[in-house]
Amino acid sequence: MSDEPYRGPRSALEAAAERREIADPSPDAGPRVARVPESHVHDTFEVGGLETKREESLLQAVLADRDGVSAASATQRNGTVGVHHDPSVSRSDLREVLESYDLAVAPGDEAFSSRRASQFASARVAVAVLFGLMVATPYVAVLYPTRLEWLFYDPVTVEYLRSILDSRVATHFFVNLAALSGVAFLVACGPAIRRAIAAATEGRLTRELAFVGGVCAVFGYSTLAAFTGFDGAVHYDLVAYAVAGVTVWNHFATEEASVERRSTEPEAAANEPQGTVDADDRVALTDGGR
């Protein structure tokens, strides 16, 4: 163990591990496996202060070594801690233990809702990316060659693809593209759509309102071009790319901001005047498992 002094939750965790003679666990050792008695209950906490995988592994080892605790899991990425424990060990007792390691624990039982929101956010990213790829594939195989024939496509192949697009088969082709891009937009951007509608109702112009309006305009234009006599290009690919790009960007940008906020909360709480600090005001995030 390094002689360099640590600050914040790291020093508290290491001090607890030393008192219990727990060896420094390896973050690459894989998931911890433990037998949980049927009578044990599970509590999940939102915490702030876990900054590295090492601290995550150390916290798991220290919690699992306590009396009445059969298993513990910590997730540094979204700041969640889950504990399987005997009913005689109360949630408030576990909260005091976590706070003794200089971790900021969120008040109430907000961890489950945060965990569920995180899962839904990850699902929206998956939908946006997968559906975007399903839209891009037929465009690369059929539509792009007819639009970029001057690059490297064989003229005979281009004419064949154009004949397909001029046949009745094209209707089914565009129906699939419209369905894929539309579902991706509604599912992946559902929260943004609801916020945009609320902003429009209140007469406010926001970036989400502009994004949703732009995507709807492109989708409507493409639908007219695909299924009516309107002579225009079908741009369901732009809808899919915009949805995938914005969803992925918002997901990871929000996650990084959340991680940065959680990492600064313990320090900010420590710097507050003691007369005005309320333990229930300290915020943290959790998920209890990987």
HUJO-V766422 format. One record per backbone hydrogen bond with DSSP energy under -0.5 kcal/mol. CO is the residue of the C=O (numbers start at 0). NH is the residue of the N-H. Records with the same first field share a line. If there is no record, write none. Layout:
CO = NH ; NH
//
This chain:
6 = 9
7 = 10 ; 11
8 = 12
9 = 13
10 = 14
11 = 15
12 = 16
13 = 17
14 = 18
15 = 19
16 = 21
17 = 20
20 = 22
22 = 24
24 = 26
25 = 28
33 = 35
34 = 36
36 = 39
40 = 84
42 = 82
44 = 80
45 = 105
46 = 284
47 = 103
48 = 50
51 = 55
52 = 56
53 = 57
54 = 58
55 = 59
56 = 60
57 = 61
58 = 62
59 = 63
60 = 64
62 = 65
65 = 68
67 = 69 ; 85
70 = 83
72 = 81
73 = 75
74 = 78 ; 79
78 = 46
79 = 74
80 = 44
81 = 72
82 = 42 ; 84
83 = 69 ; 70
84 = 40
85 = 88
87 = 89
89 = 93
90 = 94
91 = 95
92 = 96
93 = 97
94 = 98
95 = 99
96 = 100
97 = 100 ; 102
98 = 101
102 = 104
103 = 47
106 = 109
109 = 113
110 = 114
111 = 115
112 = 116
113 = 117
114 = 118
115 = 119
116 = 120
117 = 121
118 = 122
119 = 123
120 = 124
121 = 125
122 = 126
123 = 127
124 = 128
125 = 129
126 = 130
127 = 131
128 = 132
129 = 133
130 = 134
131 = 135
132 = 136
133 = 137
134 = 138
135 = 139
136 = 140
137 = 141 ; 142
138 = 143
141 = 145
142 = 145 ; 146
143 = 146 ; 147
147 = 150 ; 151
153 = 157
154 = 158
155 = 159
156 = 160
157 = 161
158 = 162
159 = 163
160 = 164
161 = 165
163 = 166 ; 169
166 = 169
167 = 170 ; 171
168 = 172
169 = 173
170 = 174
171 = 175
172 = 176
173 = 177
174 = 178
175 = 179
176 = 180
177 = 181
178 = 182
179 = 183
180 = 184
181 = 185
182 = 186
183 = 187
184 = 188
186 = 189
188 = 192
189 = 193
190 = 194
191 = 195
192 = 196
193 = 197
194 = 198
195 = 199
196 = 200
197 = 201
198 = 202 ; 203
199 = 202
203 = 205
205 = 209
206 = 210
207 = 211
208 = 212
209 = 213
210 = 214
211 = 215
212 = 216
213 = 217
214 = 218
215 = 219
216 = 220
217 = 221
218 = 222
219 = 223
220 = 224
221 = 225
222 = 226
223 = 227 ; 229
229 = 231
232 = 234
234 = 238
235 = 239
236 = 240
237 = 241
238 = 242
239 = 243
240 = 244
241 = 245
242 = 246
243 = 247
244 = 248
245 = 249
246 = 250
247 = 251
248 = 252
249 = 253
250 = 254
251 = 255
252 = 256
253 = 257
254 = 258
255 = 259
256 = 260
257 = 261
258 = 262
259 = 263
260 = 263 ; 264
261 = 265
263 = 267
264 = 268
265 = 269
266 = 270
267 = 271
268 = 271
272 = 275 ; 276
277 = 280
278 = 281
284 = 46
286 = 288
//
